[in-house]
Amino acid sequence: MRVMIVGGGGREHAIAWKLRQSPGLTELYCAPGNAGIAALATCVDIAADDVRGLTAFAAEKKMDLVVVGPEIPLAMGLVDMLAETGVRAFGPNIKCARLEASKSFTKRFLERHGIPTARYREFCDKDELLDHIGLFGFPMVLKADGLAAGKGVILAETAAAAREAIEDMMGKRLFGAAGDTVVVEEYLEGTEASMLCFVDGGAIVPMESARDYKRAFDDDRGPNTGGMGAYSPSPLMDEALEDEIREKILAPTYEGFKADGLDFRGVLFIGLMLTEDGPKVIEFNNRFGDPETQVILPRLKSDLLDVFLAVTEDRLATRELRWSADRAVCVVLAADGYPGAYEKGKAIDGLARVDGDALVFHAGTAFKEGAGDLPHTAGGRVLGVTALGATHEEAREKAYANAARIRFDGARYRRDIGIAEEV
């Protein structure tokens, strides 16, 4: 089969790596791809948000399947446009994509269907929001309603910090139109976990659990990022908890899709907080998480292309997902300054020194004209180093040992990925 992946980050590199193992794959393309993906697929110079260009290329090349990685093209209706030209796509349509594109849409969905989540209130007026500082106490959770590349959530510890965050979101519009509406949520105490599920018209099937790290610095300090590392599985995700999540979250979510006419096909990412009162939903995303994908797909033993096709044909219920018992840990190497301003174009050295059984997924890399064969940095999150082991500690030690062998000017990474209360 001829397949095209849309996107150019670590998630898409992991998807390409896994699809390359499928005997049914004949040709693999990626738009726009990156320096790492180029070793696995033909990279096409079309931006992930150029939905018209992507649709035209997929139709021209008669793609058998297009796998949409990032959230923006989903929210722009790429899946719908591909369907109009007769090209099959893996990913939700524009109506379902609102589950990630609008936090207020998701909160109303959760409330309507009795799915456990934090109390909330949405605000469209800055002055009104300023009058409700500390609405649910502190830390005050402020979320830009729209898409903000994983950076639109601010935990304000004080009233002064909350006012500054509100001014940034609704006054200075640092997140653009995404911050025109702000959702204020009750702060939930507990441990974060991620559950990714394949969904089609007949089933919702969870993958193995994972946990990621959003804050930029050790000990969960600093601003939110797109993710600084992850591990799988979560030690807290035992059979009893999985059963509770299926009963209280997965089942009512799936029934809610049916009741609301949401014909969801693709991956539903459920961000969870494991509280003393049970698991509660923090967020929904419409695609594979990043960097959770980099620790989940290496543990998947099933044919990923076969699963993708089953989802597009409503055959998911007939497929059994098989998983490795290995543990996986991913450490993200980021550019200095990320998630704020950072420099690009730094040569990356040491990739050849990485162990053969470790995986390096490129996130923000590119080849620089006239600079030889070394890839260069081209984003804030540059690489994700993933290692597997029979135990969590073995995987963690291997991931960090290999991350230390890679060099680029300004490289930094958290030193506490995988160290958590539950481990």
N, C-alpha and C positions, 0 to 999 in steps of 0.2 A: 504493500500500500504506500501511496505517496502522502506524506504528512507534513504539515507546517505548524510550527510553534510560534505564537506571537509573544514577544517580550525579549528582554535581554539581560536578565538578572540571574542571581543564584538559583532561584526557583526554576527558571526555565532551563538552566544548565543541568539541574538534577533531573528534570523531566526528560530532556534530550538523552542524558546518560542512561536512564532506565528504558526509554523507548528503543534505544540502539540494541538492547538485548532481545527484542521481539523478533521471532522468525518471520512474522508477517510484514515487517517493515522493509520496503525496497528503496525509498528515497526520503530523506529528511531535510527540511528547510527550516530556517528560523529568521524571523524579522523583528528587530534588527540583529539580534544575537550579540555576541561579545567574543573576546579573544579565546576564551575557553570553549565556548560552543562551536567555534569555527573548526575545531578538530573533530567534531561529531556530525555537523550539519552544514549545508550550504547557507551561508548568511546572506540575507537580502536587505539592502539599504532602504527599508521602509520603516518609519517610526511606528511604535505600537499604538499611537493615538491617531494615525492616518488611516481611519477605518475605510475610507473609500479606496485608497491605494491598496490596502491589504485585501479588500474584497475583489478588486479588479485582478490583482496578481493571482489570488487563489483560484478564481474562475478561469483565468487564462491558462494556468498550469494544470487545471483539472485536478485539484487536490481532492483526495479521498476523505481527508479529515483535517480540520484546523483546530488546534488546541490553544485556547486563549489563556495566557498566564496572568497578566495584570488586571487590576480592577477597572482602570480608566476605559479601555476599549469595550469592556462589558457594559459599563454605564452609558457609553456612547451608542450602544446598539449594534456592535459588530456581529454578534451571533444572528440577529434578525436580518441584517443586510446580507450575510452569507447565505442564509436560508432562502432569501428571495432570488439568489442566483443559482440555487440548487447545490450549494456546497455544504456538506455536513460539518457541524462544529461541536466541540466539547466545551460547554460553558452555558450559564443561564442567559435567558433573553433579557431585554432591557427592562421589562416589568419586574422580573425577579431580582435584577441587579440593584434595585432600590434598597434591598435589604442591607447592602453595604454603602450605597451612595447616599443614603439618608439615615442618620441615627435616630431621628424622631420617627421615621417610618417604621423602623425596626422596634423601637420601644412601644409604639402603639400596637404593633403586631403581637409582641410578647404579652402585653397587658390584656389584649383582646382574647387571647387564647390561654390565659392562665399559666404562662410559663414563668418560672421563678427568675426574677431579675431585681435590680436595685430600684428603689423609688426614684422618680424623675420628674422634671418639669422642663418644658422648652420655652425659650425666649427669642423673640424677633426684634426687641427694642432694647438698646443698650442701657438707657436710663432705668427702665423697669428692672433689668437684671441687676444693675448696681444697687437698686433698692432691696434686693433679695440676697445680699451677700450673707453667706453662712446659712443658706436655706436649709440644708440638711446637716449643718455642722461642718467641722473641719477634720481632715483636709476636704476642701471643696472641689468636687470633680467637675471640670468644665470640658465639654466636648464640642468641637466644631461639627456642625451637623453633616457637612459634606465630606468629600474625599480630600485628605490632606497628607497623603503618603505616609500614613502611620504616625504622624507627628502632631495631630490636632487634638490631643488629649493632654490637659494640664491639671495636675494635682496641686492646688493652692493651699499651702499650710496655714496661711494667715489671711486676714481681711485685706491687708495691703497687697499681698501677692495676688489675691483674687481680682482686685481692682486693676492691677497691672495686666493680668491675663485677659480680662474683659476688654480693656483698651486695645491690647494687641489684636485680639480676634475681631472685635466689632468696630473699633475706632480706626486703627491703623490697617486693618484688614490684611494681616500677615498671611492668612490662609485664603485670601481672595473671597470669592462668593461662598466658599465652604463654611465660613464663619459668620455669614449673615444671620443664620439661626444657630443658637447655642443651646445644647442640652445640658442641664445641671442634674447630676445624679448623686444619690446617697453613696458615700464611701463604704465599700465592703471590705471587711477584714477577712483574711484567709490566704490560701495558696492558689496561685494561678495555674491553670492547666488548659491545654488545647485539645479539642477533639475535631478531627476532620472526617467528614462523611461523604461517600459517594451517594448521589441522589438521582433517581429517575422517576418516571410516572408510576412505578409499582413498588418501590422500596427505598429505604434509607439505611445505608450500611456503614457503620463507623469503621474507620481505620484504627491503627494502633495510636495510643495517646502520646502526647508530647508536651513539653513545657518550653516556652521561650523567655527571653530576657529583653525587656523593652528599654530600660533605662541605659543611659550612655556609659555610666561608670560603675565600678565595683560597689557592692553593698546596695545596689538599686538606688544609686544617687544620679543626679543630673537629669537632663531633659529626656523625653521619650524619643525613641528612634524607630526605625523600621524593624529592629531586632538585632541584638548583638551576640546571639548564640542560642542554642537549644539542645535538648536531649530527649531521648525516647527509649523506653516508655517512662511515664510518670510512675514512681513507686507507690503513689497513693491510689492509683487507679486499679483497685482490686475488683474482684467479681461483684461484690455487694454494691460498690459505688457505680460500676458500669451498669448494673441492673437499675439502680436508682436514676441514673442519667437517661437510660432508655425510656423508663416509665414517665418521668416528670418533664423531660425536655425533648427527646427525640420524637416520641410518639405524638405529643400535642403539636410539635412543630410541623411534622408531616401532615397531620390532620388539618392544621391551620393552612398549609399550602393548598390543600384540596378545597377547603371552605372558602378561601379568598381568591380562588382561581389563579394561583401561582403555579405555573407549569415548570417547575424547577428541574433542570437537568445539568449536572455538573458536580462540583465540589462545594459543600457547605462547610465553612470553617466556623466552629463554635468556640469562642473564647469564654472560658469558665472561671469563676471564682469558687473555690471549695471552702465554704464557710461552715461555722458551727451549726447553722440551720440547714445545711445541705448545699448541693451545687446550685449556682445561680449564673445566668447568662450575662456576660459583660458585653459581648458584641457578636454579630454575625458578619462573616465575610463570604464572598461568592466564589472563592478560588482557593487554590493551594496556598497555605501560609508560607511566609518567607521570614526566618530560616527553618520553620518546622519541616518543610518538604525535604530539606537536606538531611534530616535524620529519620524521616519516615520512609521515603522511597528506597533508601539502601536496605531497609529491613523487609521490604515487600518481595515475596518470592513469586507471586503471581505475575502473569504477563500483563503489563500496564496497558498496552495497546488493545488487548482483548477486553480489558475492563472499560476502557474509554468507549469502544464500539458497543459494548453491552449497554452502557448508560444511554448512548444516543438512540438505541433501538428498544429501550424499555425492557431489557433482558437482565438487569442487574440482579434480580432475585434468583436467577439461575447460576450465578457465579459465586464461588467460595473464595474469599481472600485468604491467602496463605502467608504467614509471617515468620521471619527468622527469630529465634530466641535471643540473638545477640542484642546488646545494648549499643546505642549510638549517641555520640556527643559531637556537636558542631560549634566551633569557635570562629567568630567573625572578625576579620582584620579590616579595620576602618581607617579612613584618612584622618589626619589630625584636624580637629575643628568640627568634624561631623557630630551632630546633625546640623550644625550651623555652617558658616562659610568654610570652604576647604579648597586646596589646590589640586589640580589634576595634572596628568602628564608625567608622573613619577615612574621611573623604571622599576619593574618588579623582578627581583633576583631570588634564587633559592628554590624555585619550583622543582628543579631537577633533583634536589636533595631530599624531597619528600619521600617517605616510605611507599613502596609499591602497593601496600594494602590500605593506605590512607587515600581519601578522596578530597580533591580541591575543586570546589565549585566556584567559578568566576561570577562575580556580581557586577562590579563596575570596572571593567577592563577593556582595553582596545589596543590594537597594534598602531604604532606611531610611524608615520611615513619617514623613511630614511633613518630609522633608529634600530635597525636590525630585527632579530627574532624575539627579543624580549617584549612581553606585553607591558603596557603602561596603565597607570590608574586612570579611571574615567568616571568615577563616582565616589560617593561617600562611603558606602559599604563596598569594599574592593573584592575580598575573597572570603569564602567559608571553608574551613578545614574540618572535615568530618572523619571520624574514626569509629570503628566498631570493635567490640570486645565481648568476651564471655560475661564480664561484669561491668557495671557502670564505671568503677574506678579504672579498670583497664582501658576502657574506651576513652575516658577523660584524660588519662596520662598520655595516651597515644596522640590524641588531638592536640594537646598543648605542646608535646615534643615536636610535632611536625609544624605547628604554627610558628614555633621559635626559629625554624630554619628558613623562613621566608622573610625577605627584607624589601622595604621600599621607604623612601624618605617620609617621615611623619607617621609611619605605621603604628597603630595602637590597637589593643584588644583588652577586653575585660579578663581578669585573672580568676574570676570566681564562677565561671559558667559550670554548672553541674554541682556546685556546693549550695545546698539548700536544706532547710529544716527536715524535709521528708527523706533526704538521701542518706 
